[in-house]
Amino acid sequence: MIGLYILAGIIIFFCVLLSLNASIRVIYSSADTKGKNTRIYAQIGFYKFFITPSKQKKPKKTKKARIKRKDKNANIRKINKKNSKKKSRSKRKTVKKEPKIKPKPDIRAILGFSKDISALMFRKLRKYLKIKIYKLDIKVGSKDAYKTAMLYGKINQGAYYLYEILNNNFNIKARNMSISSDFTAQKLEFDIDVKVSIKIGDTFKMFISAAMCFMKFWSQSKDKGKEKNKNANTDTDNIKKESVEINGG
């Protein structure tokens, strides 16, 4: 009974672990004057750790080592003796080795594998990845009013296209999005608060599918290598038979 309880506890633990979310949140404000305008932190379940700004470690006090000149000279002599012994041994043991002929990689197969695995990972990300935009506030401004109007139109159009691409390919939720023009301001200001998250179980599924794709590619490349070796052996056998017939005749 104790073993069953332990097994049930392990299963529950892994089920809870795979159901947790792993996320990265980016918060940026160009108008922040305190110097902490960028904050990036990752979160797994309830555990959160900051990437920027990171905690500054206190520098450790280093004690100056006092070494006498005699000890330094003795150490230098020992090192020189060891180096001379190694050089003499390397001179004795230097033997010319015949270069091994490495098989040429199949570039077409590698390109096909990279194409398949990238398409597979993109399909999985479309299904599992979640994007949340908590805040996106862009204020367009410049020294010239004409440049401000042109820049406002380009940013508005680019943001619309980007949102449509993300909305059609990923699970995205957005709120508090605004793009405005400020003809009195002399620079571009924006506030961003974005979060990207995925479940740990979904990342495990992606890893399994990628591993299966790699194993399929590996088995196919091995089969192709065996076929090439068989063809090469048959060619050499045919050449030997032809030479024997010629010599016998």
Protein Blocks (a to p, Z undefined) as FASTA:
>chain_A
ZZmmmmmmmmmmmmmmmmpccdddddddfkbcnopabccdddehjbccdfbdcddddddd
dddddddfklmmmmmmmmmmmmmmmmmmmmmmpccddddddddddfklmmmmmmmmmmmm
mmmmmmmpccddfbdcdddddfbfklmmmmmmmmmmmmmmmmmmmmmmmccddehiacdd
dfkbcbdcddddddddddfklmmmmmmmmmmmmmmmmmmmmmmmmmmmmmmmmmmmmmmm
mmmmmmmZZ
